[in-house]
Amino acid sequence: MTFEGPVATASGVAECVAGLVEMGKMISGDQVEVRLADDGNVLTWSTVRAGGGPGRPTVTWLRVHGERITAIRTVFDARGTGGH
């Protein structure tokens, strides 16, 4: 399993889960606008809120094999978050 995003990357199940748990502590809301699925791909467009800040349009792409997520890629404008 891998995770790739504008402010972090992770590899392996334990590292990915630990990173997602930490990220979950920072998120105060996630309003899903659209979710599309096709075979082993799931694409979610949402507005993610962290703390009291404004929502950020966010796209998350999951690769799924069987019933397991094998890769997560998240894209958002990371300016002001310590991202690149």
C-alpha positions as CSV (number, residue, x, y, z in Angstrom):
1,M,0.0,0.0,0.0
2,T,1.2,3.5,-0.8
3,F,0.0,7.0,0.0
4,E,1.0,10.1,-2.0
5,G,-0.1,13.6,-1.3
6,P,1.1,17.2,-1.4
7,V,2.3,17.2,2.3
8,A,3.2,13.6,2.9
9,T,4.0,10.2,1.4
10,A,3.9,6.7,3.0
11,S,4.7,3.2,2.1
12,G,3.4,-0.1,3.6
13,V,0.2,-0.7,5.5
14,A,1.4,0.3,8.9
15,E,3.0,3.6,7.8
16,C,-0.1,4.5,5.6
17,V,-2.6,3.7,8.4
18,A,-0.5,5.7,10.9
19,G,-0.4,8.7,8.5
20,L,-4.1,8.5,7.8
21,V,-4.9,8.4,11.6
22,E,-2.7,11.5,12.1
23,M,-4.4,13.3,9.1
24,G,-7.8,12.4,10.5
25,K,-6.9,14.3,13.7
26,M,-6.4,17.5,11.7
27,I,-9.5,17.3,9.6
28,S,-12.7,18.9,10.9
29,G,-14.9,18.1,7.9
30,D,-15.0,16.4,4.5
31,Q,-18.0,17.1,2.3
32,V,-18.0,14.6,-0.6
33,E,-19.3,16.3,-3.8
34,V,-18.8,13.4,-6.3
35,R,-17.6,9.8,-6.1
36,L,-16.9,7.8,-9.2
37,A,-15.9,4.2,-9.4
38,D,-14.7,2.1,-12.3
39,D,-13.2,-1.4,-11.9
40,G,-10.2,-0.8,-9.5
41,N,-10.4,3.0,-9.4
42,V,-12.4,5.2,-7.1
43,L,-12.2,9.0,-7.5
44,T,-13.6,11.3,-4.9
45,W,-14.0,15.1,-5.2
46,S,-14.6,16.7,-1.9
47,T,-14.2,19.8,0.2
48,V,-11.9,19.1,3.2
49,R,-11.8,21.4,6.2
50,A,-8.9,21.4,8.7
51,G,-9.4,23.2,12.0
52,G,-11.2,26.5,11.5
53,G,-9.7,27.2,8.1
54,P,-11.6,27.4,4.8
55,G,-12.4,24.3,2.9
56,R,-10.0,23.1,0.3
57,P,-11.2,21.4,-2.9
58,T,-9.6,17.9,-2.8
59,V,-9.4,15.0,-5.1
60,T,-8.6,11.5,-3.8
61,W,-7.8,8.6,-6.1
62,L,-7.9,5.1,-4.7
63,R,-6.6,2.0,-6.5
64,V,-8.4,-1.1,-5.3
65,H,-7.5,-4.7,-5.9
66,G,-10.1,-7.2,-4.7
67,E,-11.4,-5.7,-1.5
68,R,-8.1,-4.0,-0.5
69,I,-6.9,-0.4,-1.2
70,T,-3.5,-0.7,-2.7
71,A,-2.8,3.0,-3.4
72,I,-4.1,6.4,-2.3
73,R,-3.2,9.6,-4.1
74,T,-4.6,12.9,-2.9
75,V,-4.3,16.3,-4.6
76,F,-5.1,19.7,-3.2
77,D,-3.6,23.2,-3.1
78,A,-1.1,22.8,-0.3
79,R,-0.1,26.5,0.0
80,G,-0.2,27.6,3.6
81,T,-0.1,24.0,4.9
82,G,3.7,23.4,4.7
83,G,3.2,21.5,1.4
84,H,5.2,22.1,-1.8
